[in-house]
Amino acid sequence: MSTAANGDAPGGGRGHYGEAVFRPEQAGEGERIDFGALAYDDFSLARLRALGAGPGWRCLDVGAGTGTLARRLLAEAEVADVLAVDRDVRFLAERPVPGLQVLETDITRPDFASAGRYRLVHARFVLMHLPERDRLITALAELVEPGGVLVLSDAVDLTSDRAPGTPYTEVMRAMWQGLRATIGTDVSWVPSYPQLLRAAGLERVAAEIHVPPLVPGSPISRFWADTWERSRAAMLATGLVDGDAVDRAVRYLDSDACAALSAGMLTAWGWKPRPAGH
Ligand SMILES: C[S@@+](CC[C@H](N)C(=O)[O-])C[C@H]1O[C@@H](n2cnc3c(N)ncnc32)[C@H](O)[C@@H]1O
């Protein structure tokens, strides 16, 4: 488990999400997040509804991005309200809907754990980018009301050392390594989520993985192509790939030759115990 005591990213990086890479003010960043959301929202929403999210539920969506899931929780699951939190709320503020509250804050701030109590606390594709992840899981568990549920989703890399070398695997490996060095992104510990949720005092813990098919032109293919473009400098700095390799991988993703596994999304959840007698 990697935790940087001084807040620096493990691997030497000192940057932060939204500053060193994935800057929200850079044209197209909202669309990139939306492509990821298009690939995963149906699956996330189905899981949240299966866990009971519905009328009467007060929900917190941490690192809510463009707010697609928060809005669908309101419109389709008919939850009571959603507090959508992000370090930059420009995309959330663009499309207000009744029941959606927006809070701009950095969830690594020590006072974030005093942000109220919720039946559902949800964070997708956020903790993997934050070196303080161990502490944050404990902090998020604190925000769950007794009888409520914490749901965490993050990426699992399926390009193992044995995966055949293709333009895609070459660039994916460089992306993970480059993001780790630049902002501390680390997906290697994501399969440990169930144990981490248990360690945070939650019970009836379980998890599942969804892998969207990499079909040319699909939202997930466009998401990876956009993500590589935005992390190009970090990838080149690893020395594992050059610009031609990135361009080749983008063309490969969009071709019938593409034969690869997307990173999966692991979703893990755990319930906050009710006090004895309740
Ligand atoms: C990859 S996007 C995921 C967005 C959304 N959860 C989704 O799955 O569509 C990561 C989001 O987390 C936000 N984020 C990153 N670090 C954060 C921090 N320290 N505090 C609050 N939000 C943060 C980013 O601004 C971005 O909107």
The ligand as an SDF file (V2000), in Angstrom:
LIG
                    3D

 27 29  0  0  0  0  0  0  0  0999 V2000
  -11.9090   10.6120  -13.7840 C   0  0  0  0  0  0  0  0  0  0  0  0
  -12.9620   11.8520  -13.1720 S   0  0  0  0  0  0  0  0  0  0  0  0
  -14.3640   10.8560  -12.6600 C   0  0  0  0  0  0  0  0  0  0  0  0
  -15.6380   11.6500  -12.6340 C   0  0  0  0  0  0  0  0  0  0  0  0
  -16.8780   10.8660  -12.2070 C   0  0  0  0  0  0  0  0  0  0  0  0
  -16.7510   10.3240  -10.8700 N   0  0  0  0  0  0  0  0  0  0  0  0
  -17.1790    9.7740  -13.1830 C   0  0  0  0  0  0  0  0  0  0  0  0
  -16.9050    8.6130  -12.8910 O   0  0  0  0  0  0  0  0  0  0  0  0
  -17.6920   10.0850  -14.2790 O   0  0  0  0  0  0  0  0  0  0  0  0
  -12.2300   12.2710  -11.5940 C   0  0  0  0  0  0  0  0  0  0  0  0
  -12.9380   13.4360  -10.9050 C   0  0  0  0  0  0  0  0  0  0  0  0
  -12.4290   13.5480   -9.5620 O   0  0  0  0  0  0  0  0  0  0  0  0
  -12.1820   14.9060   -9.2930 C   0  0  0  0  0  0  0  0  0  0  0  0
  -11.1150   14.9970   -8.2760 N   0  0  0  0  0  0  0  0  0  0  0  0
   -9.8220   14.6050   -8.4180 C   0  0  0  0  0  0  0  0  0  0  0  0
   -9.1440   14.8550   -7.2950 N   0  0  0  0  0  0  0  0  0  0  0  0
  -10.0310   15.4360   -6.4230 C   0  0  0  0  0  0  0  0  0  0  0  0
   -9.9120   15.9380   -5.0990 C   0  0  0  0  0  0  0  0  0  0  0  0
   -8.7560   15.8960   -4.4300 N   0  0  0  0  0  0  0  0  0  0  0  0
  -11.0140   16.4570   -4.4990 N   0  0  0  0  0  0  0  0  0  0  0  0
  -12.1980   16.5100   -5.1760 C   0  0  0  0  0  0  0  0  0  0  0  0
  -12.3610   16.0530   -6.4350 N   0  0  0  0  0  0  0  0  0  0  0  0
  -11.2850   15.5190   -7.0530 C   0  0  0  0  0  0  0  0  0  0  0  0
  -11.7550   15.5080  -10.6190 C   0  0  0  0  0  0  0  0  0  0  0  0
  -11.8960   16.9070  -10.6590 O   0  0  0  0  0  0  0  0  0  0  0  0
  -12.6820   14.7690  -11.5970 C   0  0  0  0  0  0  0  0  0  0  0  0
  -13.8910   15.4560  -11.7750 O   0  0  0  0  0  0  0  0  0  0  0  0
  1  2  1  0
  2  3  1  0
  2 10  1  0
  3  4  1  0
  4  5  1  0
  5  6  1  0
  5  7  1  0
  7  8  2  0
  7  9  1  0
 10 11  1  0
 11 12  1  0
 11 26  1  0
 12 13  1  0
 13 14  1  0
 13 24  1  0
 14 15  1  0
 14 23  1  0
 15 16  2  0
 16 17  1  0
 17 18  1  0
 17 23  2  0
 18 19  1  0
 18 20  2  0
 20 21  1  0
 21 22  2  0
 22 23  1  0
 24 25  1  0
 24 26  1  0
 26 27  1  0
M  CHG  2   2   1   9  -1
M  END
$$$$
